[in-house]
């Protein structure tokens, strides 16, 4: 049923909240009414933080991760290994890998993966800039860390072909049984890969 | 683990989203990143709608419902019965009752209910203005539509006592078995009330 709102301002705010992913109209109303319980300063801080994020955030010239300057703090960090570049789909993947604390190289954010279904081709992604970055020298190894889907595999293969003739080591992140998973319930493809790509027993204690 | 953000602007936006009720840090990040996928105009419209709601929304002088003018559209509607006033806790209750399409009187929004546990006393609520509104004439009946909790009952009783000596009909909304509920699973108090407050069989077809 069409909800009637006592105020056009409230209706506008509810409509805006309801445009957010995963927020239905009921939750949108709850969030809008919450704004009425907060101080004017708090609500202004909320609204302007979102507007400023969209207006002022930038992309790193080197790796295309989001940042507040020309070059991101990771690319700018002299302690990191610039010869090792991890290729990821988006900035959330960078954050996920950073949180593991296991990677000390740099990143390259493609901004998506090749998906003919969604009309995303190689030209829509930061693949040319990756190749240029590699050709410019310093990089000795790239690690492909894309989703283990058909689109991810397609993108991996496209990049691999583009690199033919360039002297660089190309690796992919290990696919295998997740930590905490039971063998009995692991799908056959993952289990098969985990046997083919088995590692020396001592290596499994590295993390 | 403490999440590292590639941008202070992103971190601010995530912090602000995470202050909303029911939004955790993971969802806050998803909502903030969503802002980066929308146009600058869309994000500005979002932020300013929330800020404008807080800055410009007003309270109806008569019923204290939120509105965009001095007096709300319900109180201003000549087709509604000004002799009948439904007393509710908050503006969400007004919206819920309006959505039933069953009520053609006016409202009075208390802005809460008496709750010693949360330090809310009668002076914090719009009870004096309700009494003044009733004393001024026109109102012939008030319907108490507060929650069926101890706090709701306390508030009902407080208002009822305040009205002693004033010639007005005081009613409460019917409590009984919800439409669609099975008798077998209804709690005893509700079921008991539904028998004591039974209505004529013909009346039950009114809705």
Interface residues (C-beta under 8 A of the other chain):
Chain A: X1 X3 X4 X5 X6 X7 X8 X9 X10 X12 X13 X15 X16 X17 X19 X20 X21 X22 X27 X29 X30 X31 X32 X33 X34 X35 X36 X38 X40 X42 X43 X44 X45 X46 X47 X48 X49 X50 X51 X52 X53 X54 X55 X56 X57 X65 X66 X67 X68 X72 X73 X74 X91 X92 X94 X95 X98 X99
Chain B: X1 X3 X4 X5 X6 X7 X8 X9 X10 X12 X13 X15 X16 X17 X19 X20 X21 X22 X27 X29 X30 X31 X32 X33 X34 X35 X36 X38 X40 X42 X43 X44 X45 X46 X47 X48 X49 X50 X51 X52 X53 X54 X55 X56 X57 X65 X66 X67 X68 X72 X73 X74 X91 X92 X94 X95 X98 X99
